[in-house]
Amino acid sequence: MAVTAVYQTEHPPVWSDIARIVNGDIPLKRHRNQALSIEEKLFVLWAVSREWTDYAIAITLHAKPDTIRRYREAIFENPSLTLALPVTKQVSKREWLCRLCGETRPSYLRVVRHILAHVLPEGMARAISLEGLREPL
């Protein structure tokens, strides 16, 4: 299986969605019980894939560590939540991009498994059944 990095830049493709968060350009106050935004959820996935702690992620997002912990638990319990975010991109007829790292895979199912391996323990990511999963339209 050939694994290639399509983007030879310093940052992964998801960077366009999370750069302002990483650079600290977000409001210092969050509303009580405010849900994480799509870009904040993408940031959490990116940070988890780089082994950031819940506390470090919470500090960056100006959120409570419990908020981050609950979101990570939700992903652990229902990994398909990850796929509800823009974490993949089809770059050719037979090539899919992982936006978290920039690597490509030859099929949608393989890129999904690759993405799950970024945010779940490897054994768990491999054991998840992808039966019935279809490519997005």
Residue, then its C-alpha position, 0 to 999 in steps of 0.5 A: m500500500a502506497v502512502t503519500a503526503v500530498y501536501q508538502t507544506e509545514h502544516p496539514p490540510v486541516w490547518s486552514d480550519i484550526a490555525r486561528i485557534v492554534n495561534g491563540d486568536i479566539p475569544l477568551k470567554r466561553h458562554r456557559n454550556q457552549a458546545l464546541s464548534i466544528e473548528e474546535k472539534l477539528f482542533v481537538l482531533w488534530a491535538v489528540s493526534r499529536e498527543w496533546t493532553d485534555y488540559a492543554i487542549a482545554i487551555t488553548l480553547h479556553a474551555k473546561p478540561d471536562t468539556i474536552r474529556r466528554y467530547r473525547e469520551a463521545i468519540f470513544e463511544n461513537p467513533s462515527l462522530t469523527l466522520a461527521l467533521p470534514v476530516t477527509k477529502q477525495v483528491s482523485k478517483r482512487e485517492w483520499l486525503c486525511r486532513l489531519c496529517g496530509e497522508t493519502r490512502p487508496s480508498y475511503l475505507r482505508v482513509v477512515r481507518h487511518i483517521l480513526a487511528h489518529v484519535l483512538p487506540e490503534g487496536m480499537a481503530r482496527a477492530i471497529s467494523l466499517e461495514g455499511l460505511r459509504e463514501p460521501l456524495 
